[in-house]
């Protein structure tokens, strides 16, 4: 799939929706929901029952495709062309992709200046818990609502959630929404100041562990072996919490793309983004194999067949 370096991605093959997650119990299937091919009308489906603090919160979500829903969360510094490329691969495998805008400039090529303009702002935002001791990021409540909405719109046995970098662990804590049945945590970087910590409250950690034991939930994860933002200690913490339900896979750093965008070269400074900025788009390459494994994981759980 062509990905032109240094260029803005207009995302014009996605439907741009203003979504307010709400009481999807009042949504009859997908009727009256807007922004999906063949489906009429959606902005402002209000609140999800049992999810606090999300009523009236509206965010932009880019939606495309057909089939079971996969929520793809952006990595720092936003929905980059590489993130959009991965979304298109997931879409091509037979899924409806929901790509929420959580920070940054949608479609922008990641420049080093984003550290000051985007990363620092996100680190002090009330929506995120970037540092140790903060618990679960509050924005996850809204994302659980989005998962419930996506499931109501697309049907199927459930929803996939793929987190990347800053949002990596969100895919796990989203699994407290029963609709989420295929969580993927890619190079999760939070908390930034605790390499062996997890961005999750004690209460949510216990609830996730309970769901794993009760429902047989499996969690897939990826990192590079020299990643200073997602270390082996963090993967060990996932294994301690989830046991054999956590399938953490580690790629050699020397397999990473050596010419990533400036933000990843100058700010991240190491092999980090397995299926986006540090992916090498060559058949049979380890990062492409990781991409294929993620899609196969989603397909197996959401009961579709990858193309």
Secondary structure, 3 states (H helix, E strand, C coil): CCCCCCCCCCCCCCEEEEEECECHHHCCCCCCCCCCCCCCCCCCCCECCCCCCCCCCEEEEEEEECCCEEEECCECCECCHHHHHHHHHHHHCCCEEEEECCCCCCCCCCCCCHHHHHHHHHHCCCCCCCCCCCCCCCHHHHHHHHHHHHHHHHCCCCEEEEEEHHHCCHHHHHHHCCCEEEEEEECCCCCCCCCCCCCCCHHHHHHHHHHHHHHCCCEEEEEECCCCCCCHHHHHHHHHHHHHHEEEEEECHHHCCCCCCHHHHHHHCCCCCCCCCCCCCCCCCHHHHHHHHHHHHHHHHHCCCCC
